[in-house]
């Protein structure tokens, strides 16, 4: 079964409010066995310049989707509402 990945591009607009997301999200990720492969500033070669980029690995597409839709992550998303601009995608790996 191929792995799956969240690819998130984020620009934080309210650091104080965003800290609530940073406190709440790790529990949701841990519940679904997520592994952070890359996180932080990145060099933008084309397209929109984002402040942060994140790549998170899951064992399957089913787990990646379940994490995003879980009550724990919905709660974390509520904490970041209005605190950032984000572009998040889930993609299935090749192998």
VMD Tcl script that draws the C-alpha trace (Angstrom):
set ca {
  {0.00 0.00 0.00}
  {1.48 3.39 -0.97}
  {2.19 5.98 1.67}
  {0.42 9.34 1.57}
  {1.59 12.88 2.26}
  {0.18 16.13 3.44}
  {1.80 19.06 1.71}
  {1.06 22.30 3.53}
  {2.02 25.83 2.60}
  {1.39 28.35 5.36}
  {1.86 32.04 6.06}
  {1.15 32.96 9.68}
  {-0.76 36.23 10.13}
  {-1.40 36.08 13.90}
  {1.42 34.28 15.74}
  {-0.30 34.41 19.13}
  {-3.44 32.77 17.84}
  {-1.47 30.29 15.71}
  {0.27 29.05 18.86}
  {-3.06 27.43 19.83}
  {-2.88 25.33 16.66}
  {0.74 24.42 17.37}
  {-0.28 23.21 20.83}
  {-3.30 21.18 19.65}
  {-2.19 19.63 16.33}
  {0.59 17.27 17.54}
  {-1.90 15.03 19.37}
  {-3.92 14.54 16.18}
  {-0.81 13.71 14.17}
  {0.38 11.24 16.82}
  {-2.99 9.46 16.78}
  {-2.49 8.66 13.07}
  {1.23 7.84 13.07}
  {2.22 10.95 11.13}
  {5.91 11.60 10.50}
  {7.22 15.06 9.67}
  {9.63 14.82 6.74}
  {10.22 18.54 6.20}
  {9.09 21.68 8.03}
  {10.15 25.31 7.93}
  {11.15 28.03 5.54}
  {11.74 27.06 1.92}
  {13.10 28.73 -1.17}
  {10.29 29.51 -3.60}
  {11.38 29.04 -7.20}
  {7.98 29.56 -8.84}
  {4.53 30.46 -7.63}
  {3.36 31.98 -4.39}
  {5.92 32.71 -1.71}
  {4.84 31.02 1.53}
  {6.39 31.57 4.96}
  {6.44 27.85 5.89}
  {6.17 24.56 4.04}
  {5.47 21.21 5.66}
  {5.55 17.62 4.36}
  {3.95 14.99 6.60}
  {4.01 11.27 5.81}
  {1.24 8.78 6.64}
  {1.16 5.03 6.10}
  {-1.82 5.32 3.74}
  {-4.19 7.71 2.02}
  {-6.93 6.45 4.34}
  {-4.89 7.47 7.42}
  {-4.03 10.88 5.94}
  {-7.69 11.62 5.25}
  {-8.81 10.24 8.61}
  {-6.34 12.49 10.42}
  {-7.53 15.60 8.57}
  {-11.17 14.78 9.31}
  {-10.65 13.63 12.91}
  {-12.23 15.50 15.82}
  {-8.76 16.24 17.23}
  {-7.54 17.85 14.01}
  {-10.84 19.69 13.44}
  {-10.29 21.22 16.88}
  {-6.72 22.18 15.95}
  {-7.95 23.74 12.67}
  {-10.40 25.84 14.65}
  {-7.44 27.16 16.67}
  {-5.68 28.35 13.50}
  {-8.77 29.91 11.89}
  {-7.96 33.53 11.17}
  {-4.34 33.05 12.29}
  {-2.85 32.04 8.94}
  {-3.35 31.58 5.24}
  {-2.90 27.93 4.32}
  {-2.92 25.69 1.28}
  {-3.04 22.00 2.21}
  {-3.17 18.99 -0.10}
  {-3.08 15.23 0.44}
  {-1.28 13.17 -2.18}
  {-0.73 9.44 -2.52}
  {2.86 8.26 -2.84}
  {4.15 6.25 -5.79}
  {5.09 3.11 -3.83}
}
mol new
graphics top color blue
foreach p $ca { graphics top sphere $p radius 0.5 }
foreach p [lrange $ca 0 end-1] q [lrange $ca 1 end] { graphics top cylinder $p $q radius 0.2 }
display resetview
